[in-house]
Amino acid sequence: METMFPGMAALQNNIHPLLIHFPIAFFLGALAMEGLAVLRDEKFHLVATWMLYLGTLSGLVALPTGFIAANLVAATDPRGHNAPGHDFIHIHRNWMVATTALGVLLTGYLIWINKKGKWASHRWGFLLGLVVLSALVALGADRGGRLVFEFGTGVNPAVIKAAFQESGEDHGNEHRSDGGKPI
Ligand code: HEM
């Protein structure tokens, strides 16, 4: 494992980063395909349908791995819940729970539309739902990226400690221009 997949081995049981790209790609793909269906050709609606199904399914799989990641992060970082940026995990969690919940609702709506053959009269409403879903997943994923790339959440604490000792100065929340307030 270490030789073939050193990147995966470094995750140390945290499979969250392996799964998160699927809901993001499928939700955004569903919007693009439904946009084409409404503006160009109805046949793209079938592609959008499957992308939304797969996006919701992969979102439901990714969601619990996020909670596991949050617990692993707190357990493996000696700073635990006081680690810089820990509050931001809750912000990211809220965005992603809302995203997945909307994905489930929209999937139910889509099943109803397709079953009743009501796409023509509901296509704009469905498209609007996908716009909102895509905005939510983009904003929530951004908060996830922020955890990793701004605060180093999930990064091996020993690496961060070594970098901190080498630089000899603290780059924590108190030096942030916004005071480290969760947004
Ligand atoms: C559909 C659901 C979710 C998606 C699509 C998602 C997406 C992301 C993304 C894009 C990142 C940045 C990773 C990177 O750039 O390498 C991330 C990191 C993270 N997310 Fe999520 N997330 C989801 C649910 C959750 C939930 C419910 C939690 C629970 C609190 C959570 C906790 C974390 C943590 C702790 C990180 C930091 C990196 C790590 O330890 O894996 N996520 N997530």
Residues whose N, C-alpha, C, O or C-beta is under 5 A from the ligand:
A	BS01	HEM	H16 P17 I20 P23 G59 A62 L63 G66 F67 A69 A70 V73 I89 R93 M96 A141 G144 G145 L147 V148 T153 G154
